[in-house]
């Protein structure tokens, strides 16, 4: 493991100066170095690199030898590889600027080396400088110091892992407005029951898979299990109220048959969520509460009307007596009551019943 600050200082220098392609050297003057690295004006960090043999000073000229630097890196990589497979070995080709992996003297993989901090992160590139990017990339010092990253690197170079980072993921991102309990039920119960009914093998993650997934997501705050869809292992990941499907073994992101299977699942779940939202909407809009208030208001209005009618009858007021004896008035009143009851039944009672018996179980038929 390389933990000394001088190794990080190598990358800082490489991030400022250009590397000669043919010699693999960085050349600059001491004066320019002091100008660009004013916080090392005493040359303390530079002297450490000179002492270790990475830097040569010729009067005012400073030469950083990246070949020596790369060899140190390869020594560390080869020592770590022995723990996994003593038939593997890494060698550097200056002409191609690549590190090649050999198994029993047969070339099986190659990684380009990058010394420009403005480069775009790529899977099969080992970066010897920190990139100006928030995306995942392989940094040489991390590869030596981080056992989990090295394990992931080993799986990649032996083709057990196709990619370090996926630019595309199938994501169910329409669940964020659900309650946490509902979201968890979908992830833990609904999907698992669906997969089991489809006779798909569900398994907890192995430690290796968990570490690989941690690197993919650049986070350790997630839940996941694996499911075998058409013989392809897919991670089903719960993170930030989203469900992601990430391929583990295939050379492509997803096989077409896998994409089709997940799209069918997506459509079924989306229909279920849409139904749940429509049933739940009357609660959010307080339809039941408003209906109750309407009935209360109607009761308050009917009471004084009844009092008025009784008063008119007792006083023998003719127009009130005619109104009470009017047959059509009763038809109108009864009609209004029936319409009110039907409306309450359709808009309140039925949705309440459907919501109370709602289940997240997905239909198996398309």
NUNU-606307 format. One record per residue (C-alpha): x, y, z; residue in three letters; chain; residue number from 1. Coordinates in steps of 0.02 Angstrom, whole numbers, padded with zeros to 5 digits. Each point is the difference from the previous one (the first is absolute). Example, Ala and Ser with C-alpha at 12.3 -4.5 7.8 and 13.67 -1.06 7.14 Angstrom:
2
+--------+--------+--------+------+------+-----+
:   east :  north :     up : code : unit : pos :
+--------+--------+--------+------+------+-----+
:  00615 : -00225 :  00390 :  ALA :    A :   1 :
:  00069 :  00172 : -00033 :  SER :    A :   2 :
+--------+--------+--------+------+------+-----+
***
This chain:
366
+--------+--------+--------+------+------+-----+
:   east :  north :     up : code : unit : pos :
+--------+--------+--------+------+------+-----+
:  00000 :  00000 :  00000 :  UNK :    A :   1 :
:  00061 :  00175 : -00045 :  UNK :    A :   2 :
: -00057 :  00127 :  00126 :  UNK :    A :   3 :
:  00140 :  00129 : -00003 :  UNK :    A :   4 :
: -00040 :  00177 : -00057 :  UNK :    A :   5 :
:  00142 : -00008 : -00127 :  UNK :    A :   6 :
: -00101 : -00120 : -00107 :  UNK :    A :   7 :
: -00147 :  00119 : -00008 :  UNK :    A :   8 :
:  00127 :  00137 : -00041 :  UNK :    A :   9 :
:  00050 : -00096 : -00156 :  UNK :    A :  10 :
: -00178 :  00017 : -00064 :  UNK :    A :  11 :
: -00007 :  00184 :  00044 :  UNK :    A :  12 :
:  00155 :  00035 : -00104 :  UNK :    A :  13 :
: -00068 : -00105 : -00144 :  UNK :    A :  14 :
: -00161 :  00100 :  00006 :  UNK :    A :  15 :
:  00096 :  00161 : -00034 :  UNK :    A :  16 :
:  00132 : -00049 : -00128 :  UNK :    A :  17 :
: -00008 : -00094 : -00165 :  UNK :    A :  18 :
:  00074 : -00173 : -00020 :  UNK :    A :  19 :
:  00117 : -00038 : -00144 :  UNK :    A :  20 :
: -00077 : -00144 : -00097 :  UNK :    A :  21 :
:  00163 : -00081 : -00060 :  UNK :    A :  22 :
:  00100 :  00010 :  00162 :  UNK :    A :  23 :
: -00140 :  00000 :  00129 :  UNK :    A :  24 :
:  00083 :  00147 :  00089 :  UNK :    A :  25 :
: -00065 :  00162 :  00073 :  UNK :    A :  26 :
:  00127 :  00141 : -00015 :  UNK :    A :  27 :
: -00010 :  00171 :  00082 :  UNK :    A :  28 :
:  00112 :  00127 :  00085 :  UNK :    A :  29 :
:  00020 :  00021 :  00186 :  UNK :    A :  30 :
: -00053 :  00181 : -00014 :  UNK :    A :  31 :
: -00161 : -00046 : -00090 :  UNK :    A :  32 :
: -00033 : -00136 :  00129 :  UNK :    A :  33 :
:  00015 :  00126 :  00142 :  UNK :    A :  34 :
: -00118 :  00115 : -00094 :  UNK :    A :  35 :
: -00133 : -00133 : -00025 :  UNK :    A :  36 :
:  00025 : -00085 :  00169 :  UNK :    A :  37 :
:  00033 :  00150 :  00111 :  UNK :    A :  38 :
: -00052 : -00100 :  00154 :  UNK :    A :  39 :
:  00153 : -00111 : -00032 :  UNK :    A :  40 :
:  00122 :  00143 : -00027 :  UNK :    A :  41 :
:  00119 : -00088 :  00120 :  UNK :    A :  42 :
: -00002 : -00149 : -00121 :  UNK :    A :  43 :
: -00035 : -00120 :  00143 :  UNK :    A :  44 :
: -00123 : -00106 : -00100 :  UNK :    A :  45 :
:  00110 :  00004 : -00154 :  UNK :    A :  46 :
:  00151 : -00058 :  00102 :  UNK :    A :  47 :
: -00100 : -00152 :  00057 :  UNK :    A :  48 :
: -00029 : -00049 : -00181 :  UNK :    A :  49 :
:  00184 :  00027 : -00041 :  UNK :    A :  50 :
:  00049 : -00110 :  00147 :  UNK :    A :  51 :
: -00116 : -00140 : -00059 :  UNK :    A :  52 :
:  00068 :  00009 : -00178 :  UNK :    A :  53 :
: -00153 :  00066 : -00091 :  UNK :    A :  54 :
:  00074 :  00172 : -00033 :  UNK :    A :  55 :
:  00171 :  00054 : -00065 :  UNK :    A :  56 :
:  00068 :  00176 :  00021 :  UNK :    A :  57 :
:  00127 :  00068 : -00123 :  UNK :    A :  58 :
:  00043 :  00176 :  00053 :  UNK :    A :  59 :
: -00163 :  00096 : -00028 :  UNK :    A :  60 :
: -00080 : -00140 : -00103 :  UNK :    A :  61 :
: -00117 : -00123 :  00087 :  UNK :    A :  62 :
: -00044 : -00167 : -00080 :  UNK :    A :  63 :
: -00140 : -00111 :  00065 :  UNK :    A :  64 :
:  00019 : -00177 : -00067 :  UNK :    A :  65 :
: -00174 : -00075 : -00021 :  UNK :    A :  66 :
:  00074 : -00170 : -00048 :  UNK :    A :  67 :
:  00071 : -00020 :  00175 :  UNK :    A :  68 :
: -00167 :  00058 :  00069 :  UNK :    A :  69 :
: -00096 : -00125 : -00107 :  UNK :    A :  70 :
:  00118 : -00141 :  00050 :  UNK :    A :  71 :
: -00035 :  00036 :  00183 :  UNK :    A :  72 :
: -00185 : -00008 : -00039 :  UNK :    A :  73 :
:  00020 : -00166 : -00092 :  UNK :    A :  74 :
:  00100 : -00074 :  00143 :  UNK :    A :  75 :
: -00145 :  00035 :  00116 :  UNK :    A :  76 :
: -00128 : -00067 : -00123 :  UNK :    A :  77 :
:  00097 : -00161 : -00033 :  UNK :    A :  78 :
:  00020 : -00033 :  00187 :  UNK :    A :  79 :
: -00187 :  00019 :  00023 :  UNK :    A :  80 :
: -00040 : -00109 : -00151 :  UNK :    A :  81 :
:  00097 : -00146 :  00073 :  UNK :    A :  82 :
: -00128 : -00010 :  00141 :  UNK :    A :  83 :
: -00136 : -00033 : -00130 :  UNK :    A :  84 :
:  00090 : -00090 : -00140 :  UNK :    A :  85 :
:  00187 : -00033 : -00007 :  UNK :    A :  86 :
: -00011 : -00026 : -00188 :  UNK :    A :  87 :
: -00040 :  00184 : -00032 :  UNK :    A :  88 :
:  00129 :  00136 : -00031 :  UNK :    A :  89 :
: -00002 :  00183 : -00055 :  UNK :    A :  90 :
:  00127 :  00080 : -00117 :  UNK :    A :  91 :
:  00014 :  00175 : -00073 :  UNK :    A :  92 :
:  00022 :  00040 : -00185 :  UNK :    A :  93 :
:  00069 :  00177 : -00023 :  UNK :    A :  94 :
: -00032 :  00003 : -00187 :  UNK :    A :  95 :
: -00186 : -00036 :  00022 :  UNK :    A :  96 :
: -00007 :  00083 :  00171 :  UNK :    A :  97 :
: -00096 : -00147 :  00067 :  UNK :    A :  98 :
:  00009 : -00122 :  00144 :  UNK :    A :  99 :
: -00032 : -00175 : -00064 :  UNK :    A : 100 :
: -00060 : -00146 :  00106 :  UNK :    A : 101 :
:  00074 : -00170 : -00040 :  UNK :    A : 102 :
: -00059 : -00171 :  00056 :  UNK :    A : 103 :
:  00127 : -00137 : -00031 :  UNK :    A : 104 :
:  00090 :  00121 : -00118 :  UNK :    A : 105 :
: -00159 :  00027 : -00101 :  UNK :    A : 106 :
: -00064 :  00178 : -00013 :  UNK :    A : 107 :
: -00179 :  00008 :  00065 :  UNK :    A : 108 :
: -00034 :  00184 :  00036 :  UNK :    A : 109 :
:  00070 :  00174 : -00025 :  UNK :    A : 110 :
: -00023 :  00165 :  00091 :  UNK :    A : 111 :
:  00053 :  00168 : -00069 :  UNK :    A : 112 :
:  00089 :  00121 :  00117 :  UNK :    A : 113 :
: -00057 :  00180 :  00014 :  UNK :    A : 114 :
:  00100 :  00148 :  00065 :  UNK :    A : 115 :
: -00122 :  00140 : -00046 :  UNK :    A : 116 :
: -00119 :  00064 :  00134 :  UNK :    A : 117 :
: -00123 :  00060 : -00135 :  UNK :    A : 118 :
: -00028 : -00176 : -00070 :  UNK :    A : 119 :
: -00171 : -00081 :  00000 :  UNK :    A : 120 :
: -00024 : -00146 :  00121 :  UNK :    A : 121 :
:  00005 : -00168 : -00089 :  UNK :    A : 122 :
: -00005 : -00179 :  00060 :  UNK :    A : 123 :
:  00160 : -00067 : -00078 :  UNK :    A : 124 :
:  00110 :  00147 :  00047 :  UNK :    A : 125 :
:  00108 :  00017 :  00156 :  UNK :    A : 126 :
:  00020 :  00182 :  00047 :  UNK :    A : 127 :
:  00162 :  00061 :  00079 :  UNK :    A : 128 :
: -00076 :  00171 :  00037 :  UNK :    A : 129 :
: -00159 :  00054 :  00086 :  UNK :    A : 130 :
: -00131 :  00039 : -00132 :  UNK :    A : 131 :
: -00108 :  00156 : -00004 :  UNK :    A : 132 :
: -00156 : -00109 :  00008 :  UNK :    A : 133 :
: -00125 : -00061 :  00129 :  UNK :    A : 134 :
: -00024 : -00162 : -00096 :  UNK :    A : 135 :
:  00083 : -00161 :  00053 :  UNK :    A : 136 :
:  00172 : -00035 : -00071 :  UNK :    A : 137 :
:  00149 : -00111 :  00042 :  UNK :    A : 138 :
:  00136 :  00097 :  00091 :  UNK :    A : 139 :
:  00167 : -00088 :  00017 :  UNK :    A : 140 :
:  00026 :  00037 :  00185 :  UNK :    A : 141 :
: -00177 : -00053 :  00045 :  UNK :    A : 142 :
:  00029 : -00164 : -00091 :  UNK :    A : 143 :
:  00151 : -00035 :  00111 :  UNK :    A : 144 :
: -00077 :  00059 :  00163 :  UNK :    A : 145 :
: -00181 : -00056 : -00016 :  UNK :    A : 146 :
: -00020 : -00189 :  00013 :  UNK :    A : 147 :
: -00182 :  00006 : -00055 :  UNK :    A : 148 :
:  00043 :  00099 : -00156 :  UNK :    A : 149 :
:  00141 : -00119 : -00041 :  UNK :    A : 150 :
: -00117 : -00147 :  00018 :  UNK :    A : 151 :
: -00117 :  00084 : -00123 :  UNK :    A : 152 :
:  00149 :  00032 : -00115 :  UNK :    A : 153 :
:  00046 : -00185 :  00008 :  UNK :    A : 154 :
: -00177 : -00052 : -00049 :  UNK :    A : 155 :
:  00007 :  00123 : -00145 :  UNK :    A : 156 :
:  00167 : -00058 : -00070 :  UNK :    A : 157 :
: -00054 : -00182 :  00011 :  UNK :    A : 158 :
: -00163 :  00045 : -00091 :  UNK :    A : 159 :
: -00109 : -00049 :  00148 :  UNK :    A : 160 :
: -00059 :  00180 :  00003 :  UNK :    A : 161 :
: -00038 :  00090 : -00162 :  UNK :    A : 162 :
:  00000 :  00181 :  00058 :  UNK :    A : 163 :
:  00058 :  00105 :  00146 :  UNK :    A : 164 :
: -00138 :  00126 : -00028 :  UNK :    A : 165 :
: -00164 : -00006 : -00094 :  UNK :    A : 166 :
: -00051 :  00155 : -00095 :  UNK :    A : 167 :
: -00174 : -00072 : -00020 :  UNK :    A : 168 :
: -00108 : -00081 :  00132 :  UNK :    A : 169 :
: -00181 : -00054 : -00005 :  UNK :    A : 170 :
: -00078 :  00103 :  00138 :  UNK :    A : 171 :
: -00176 :  00001 :  00070 :  UNK :    A : 172 :
: -00008 :  00183 :  00050 :  UNK :    A : 173 :
: -00189 :  00019 :  00016 :  UNK :    A : 174 :
: -00012 : -00056 :  00182 :  UNK :    A : 175 :
:  00068 :  00151 :  00092 :  UNK :    A : 176 :
: -00169 :  00067 :  00058 :  UNK :    A : 177 :
: -00049 : -00163 :  00086 :  UNK :    A : 178 :
:  00009 : -00021 :  00187 :  UNK :    A : 179 :
:  00159 : -00088 :  00057 :  UNK :    A : 180 :
: -00100 : -00150 :  00061 :  UNK :    A : 181 :
: -00084 : -00017 : -00171 :  UNK :    A : 182 :
:  00166 :  00018 : -00091 :  UNK :    A : 183 :
:  00082 : -00132 :  00110 :  UNK :    A : 184 :
: -00146 : -00119 : -00026 :  UNK :    A : 185 :
:  00020 :  00015 : -00188 :  UNK :    A : 186 :
:  00187 : -00033 :  00008 :  UNK :    A : 187 :
:  00001 : -00139 :  00130 :  UNK :    A : 188 :
: -00166 : -00088 : -00033 :  UNK :    A : 189 :
: -00081 :  00046 : -00165 :  UNK :    A : 190 :
:  00153 : -00019 : -00111 :  UNK :    A : 191 :
:  00063 : -00157 :  00087 :  UNK :    A : 192 :
: -00171 : -00083 : -00016 :  UNK :    A : 193 :
: -00006 :  00049 : -00183 :  UNK :    A : 194 :
:  00173 : -00073 : -00033 :  UNK :    A : 195 :
: -00043 : -00160 :  00093 :  UNK :    A : 196 :
: -00161 : -00022 : -00097 :  UNK :    A : 197 :
:  00103 :  00020 : -00159 :  UNK :    A : 198 :
:  00117 : -00136 :  00068 :  UNK :    A : 199 :
:  00148 :  00118 :  00007 :  UNK :    A : 200 :
:  00135 : -00039 :  00127 :  UNK :    A : 201 :
:  00017 :  00133 :  00137 :  UNK :    A : 202 :
:  00154 :  00005 :  00109 :  UNK :    A : 203 :
:  00082 :  00111 :  00128 :  UNK :    A : 204 :
:  00159 :  00083 : -00059 :  UNK :    A : 205 :
:  00167 : -00082 :  00032 :  UNK :    A : 206 :
:  00133 :  00106 :  00082 :  UNK :    A : 207 :
:  00090 :  00018 : -00166 :  UNK :    A : 208 :
: -00157 :  00057 : -00089 :  UNK :    A : 209 :
: -00037 :  00123 :  00139 :  UNK :    A : 210 :
:  00173 :  00078 : -00015 :  UNK :    A : 211 :
: -00015 :  00011 : -00189 :  UNK :    A : 212 :
: -00170 :  00084 :  00014 :  UNK :    A : 213 :
:  00067 :  00121 :  00130 :  UNK :    A : 214 :
:  00129 :  00057 : -00126 :  UNK :    A : 215 :
: -00129 :  00016 : -00138 :  UNK :    A : 216 :
: -00114 :  00109 :  00105 :  UNK :    A : 217 :
:  00142 :  00094 :  00085 :  UNK :    A : 218 :
: -00099 : -00023 :  00160 :  UNK :    A : 219 :
: -00029 : -00127 :  00137 :  UNK :    A : 220 :
: -00176 :  00063 :  00040 :  UNK :    A : 221 :
: -00110 : -00119 : -00099 :  UNK :    A : 222 :
: -00089 : -00168 :  00008 :  UNK :    A : 223 :
:  00016 : -00132 : -00134 :  UNK :    A : 224 :
: -00032 : -00180 : -00047 :  UNK :    A : 225 :
:  00032 : -00094 : -00161 :  UNK :    A : 226 :
: -00122 : -00084 : -00118 :  UNK :    A : 227 :
:  00039 : -00112 : -00147 :  UNK :    A : 228 :
: -00095 :  00058 : -00155 :  UNK :    A : 229 :
:  00028 : -00110 : -00152 :  UNK :    A : 230 :
:  00162 : -00066 :  00077 :  UNK :    A : 231 :
:  00063 :  00178 :  00026 :  UNK :    A : 232 :
:  00037 :  00058 :  00178 :  UNK :    A : 233 :
: -00084 :  00167 :  00034 :  UNK :    A : 234 :
:  00021 :  00105 :  00156 :  UNK :    A : 235 :
: -00165 :  00071 :  00063 :  UNK :    A : 236 :
:  00053 :  00154 :  00098 :  UNK :    A : 237 :
: -00102 :  00110 :  00117 :  UNK :    A : 238 :
:  00074 :  00173 :  00019 :  UNK :    A : 239 :
: -00078 :  00172 :  00031 :  UNK :    A : 240 :
: -00177 : -00062 : -00034 :  UNK :    A : 241 :
:  00054 : -00066 : -00169 :  UNK :    A : 242 :
:  00019 : -00179 : -00057 :  UNK :    A : 243 :
:  00145 : -00034 : -00118 :  UNK :    A : 244 :
:  00040 : -00153 : -00104 :  UNK :    A : 245 :
:  00185 : -00024 : -00035 :  UNK :    A : 246 :
:  00076 : -00141 : -00102 :  UNK :    A : 247 :
:  00144 : -00094 :  00081 :  UNK :    A : 248 :
:  00076 : -00121 : -00125 :  UNK :    A : 249 :
: -00050 :  00041 : -00179 :  UNK :    A : 250 :
:  00118 :  00081 : -00122 :  UNK :    A : 251 :
: -00140 :  00119 : -00050 :  UNK :    A : 252 :
: -00095 :  00106 :  00125 :  UNK :    A : 253 :
: -00154 : -00110 : -00018 :  UNK :    A : 254 :
: -00054 : -00142 : -00113 :  UNK :    A : 255 :
: -00153 :  00045 : -00106 :  UNK :    A : 256 :
: -00104 : -00137 :  00081 :  UNK :    A : 257 :
:  00045 :  00070 :  00172 :  UNK :    A : 258 :
: -00049 :  00175 : -00054 :  UNK :    A : 259 :
: -00168 : -00066 : -00061 :  UNK :    A : 260 :
: -00032 : -00092 :  00163 :  UNK :    A : 261 :
:  00039 :  00153 :  00106 :  UNK :    A : 262 :
: -00106 :  00113 : -00112 :  UNK :    A : 263 :
: -00150 : -00117 :  00024 :  UNK :    A : 264 :
:  00028 :  00011 :  00188 :  UNK :    A : 265 :
:  00016 :  00189 : -00010 :  UNK :    A : 266 :
: -00165 :  00019 : -00092 :  UNK :    A : 267 :
: -00092 : -00112 :  00122 :  UNK :    A : 268 :
:  00069 :  00091 :  00151 :  UNK :    A : 269 :
: -00034 :  00171 : -00077 :  UNK :    A : 270 :
: -00183 : -00048 : -00028 :  UNK :    A : 271 :
: -00011 : -00057 :  00181 :  UNK :    A : 272 :
:  00077 :  00160 :  00065 :  UNK :    A : 273 :
: -00115 :  00106 : -00109 :  UNK :    A : 274 :
: -00152 : -00093 :  00069 :  UNK :    A : 275 :
:  00062 :  00024 :  00178 :  UNK :    A : 276 :
:  00023 :  00186 : -00028 :  UNK :    A : 277 :
: -00175 :  00020 : -00070 :  UNK :    A : 278 :
: -00076 : -00095 :  00146 :  UNK :    A : 279 :
:  00102 :  00097 :  00124 :  UNK :    A : 280 :
: -00035 :  00169 : -00079 :  UNK :    A : 281 :
: -00169 :  00024 :  00086 :  UNK :    A : 282 :
:  00089 : -00007 :  00167 :  UNK :    A : 283 :
:  00125 :  00132 : -00051 :  UNK :    A : 284 :
: -00139 :  00110 : -00070 :  UNK :    A : 285 :
: -00105 : -00032 :  00157 :  UNK :    A : 286 :
: -00149 : -00058 : -00102 :  UNK :    A : 287 :
: -00070 : -00100 :  00144 :  UNK :    A : 288 :
:  00020 :  00145 :  00120 :  UNK :    A : 289 :
: -00080 :  00120 : -00123 :  UNK :    A : 290 :
: -00146 : -00119 : -00028 :  UNK :    A : 291 :
: -00028 : -00011 :  00187 :  UNK :    A : 292 :
:  00001 :  00190 :  00013 :  UNK :    A : 293 :
: -00123 :  00012 : -00144 :  UNK :    A : 294 :
: -00120 : -00118 :  00087 :  UNK :    A : 295 :
:  00017 :  00100 :  00161 :  UNK :    A : 296 :
: -00037 :  00162 : -00092 :  UNK :    A : 297 :
: -00150 : -00080 : -00086 :  UNK :    A : 298 :
: -00064 : -00057 :  00170 :  UNK :    A : 299 :
:  00018 :  00176 :  00068 :  UNK :    A : 300 :
: -00099 :  00069 : -00147 :  UNK :    A : 301 :
: -00137 : -00131 :  00009 :  UNK :    A : 302 :
: -00034 :  00032 :  00185 :  UNK :    A : 303 :
: -00055 :  00183 : -00018 :  UNK :    A : 304 :
: -00098 : -00046 : -00157 :  UNK :    A : 305 :
: -00095 : -00131 :  00100 :  UNK :    A : 306 :
: -00033 :  00127 :  00137 :  UNK :    A : 307 :
: -00065 :  00124 : -00129 :  UNK :    A : 308 :
: -00116 : -00130 : -00078 :  UNK :    A : 309 :
: -00069 : -00052 :  00169 :  UNK :    A : 310 :
: -00027 :  00181 :  00048 :  UNK :    A : 311 :
: -00092 :  00035 : -00163 :  UNK :    A : 312 :
: -00113 : -00151 :  00021 :  UNK :    A : 313 :
: -00040 :  00047 :  00180 :  UNK :    A : 314 :
: -00045 :  00178 : -00053 :  UNK :    A : 315 :
: -00099 : -00065 : -00147 :  UNK :    A : 316 :
:  00103 :  00097 : -00128 :  UNK :    A : 317 :
: -00071 : -00052 : -00167 :  UNK :    A : 318 :
:  00155 :  00007 : -00112 :  UNK :    A : 319 :
:  00101 : -00103 :  00123 :  UNK :    A : 320 :
: -00140 : -00128 :  00011 :  UNK :    A : 321 :
: -00005 : -00008 : -00190 :  UNK :    A : 322 :
:  00189 : -00023 : -00004 :  UNK :    A : 323 :
: -00007 : -00142 :  00126 :  UNK :    A : 324 :
: -00139 : -00087 : -00095 :  UNK :    A : 325 :
:  00091 :  00018 : -00167 :  UNK :    A : 326 :
:  00039 : -00176 : -00065 :  UNK :    A : 327 :
:  00141 :  00059 : -00113 :  UNK :    A : 328 :
:  00093 :  00079 :  00145 :  UNK :    A : 329 :
:  00020 : -00171 :  00080 :  UNK :    A : 330 :
:  00061 : -00072 : -00164 :  UNK :    A : 331 :
:  00133 :  00135 : -00012 :  UNK :    A : 332 :
:  00054 : -00024 :  00181 :  UNK :    A : 333 :
:  00008 : -00188 : -00017 :  UNK :    A : 334 :
:  00096 :  00018 : -00165 :  UNK :    A : 335 :
:  00128 :  00115 :  00080 :  UNK :    A : 336 :
:  00023 : -00121 :  00145 :  UNK :    A : 337 :
:  00020 : -00149 : -00117 :  UNK :    A : 338 :
:  00128 :  00093 : -00107 :  UNK :    A : 339 :
:  00095 :  00051 :  00157 :  UNK :    A : 340 :
:  00003 : -00178 :  00063 :  UNK :    A : 341 :
:  00056 : -00069 : -00169 :  UNK :    A : 342 :
:  00137 :  00132 : -00011 :  UNK :    A : 343 :
:  00060 : -00038 :  00175 :  UNK :    A : 344 :
:  00000 : -00186 : -00040 :  UNK :    A : 345 :
:  00096 :  00021 : -00163 :  UNK :    A : 346 :
:  00124 :  00133 :  00052 :  UNK :    A : 347 :
:  00030 : -00043 :  00182 :  UNK :    A : 348 :
: -00059 : -00171 :  00054 :  UNK :    A : 349 :
:  00060 : -00103 : -00149 :  UNK :    A : 350 :
:  00174 :  00082 : -00006 :  UNK :    A : 351 :
:  00015 : -00025 :  00188 :  UNK :    A : 352 :
: -00044 : -00183 : -00017 :  UNK :    A : 353 :
:  00118 : -00025 : -00148 :  UNK :    A : 354 :
:  00141 :  00088 :  00093 :  UNK :    A : 355 :
: -00029 : -00105 :  00156 :  UNK :    A : 356 :
:  00012 : -00163 : -00099 :  UNK :    A : 357 :
:  00139 :  00061 : -00117 :  UNK :    A : 358 :
:  00146 : -00121 : -00018 :  UNK :    A : 359 :
:  00168 :  00032 : -00083 :  UNK :    A : 360 :
:  00004 : -00174 : -00076 :  UNK :    A : 361 :
:  00033 :  00010 : -00187 :  UNK :    A : 362 :
: -00100 : -00099 : -00128 :  UNK :    A : 363 :
:  00096 : -00137 : -00087 :  UNK :    A : 364 :
: -00095 :  00013 : -00164 :  UNK :    A : 365 :
:  00055 :  00137 : -00118 :  UNK :    A : 366 :
+--------+--------+--------+------+------+-----+
***
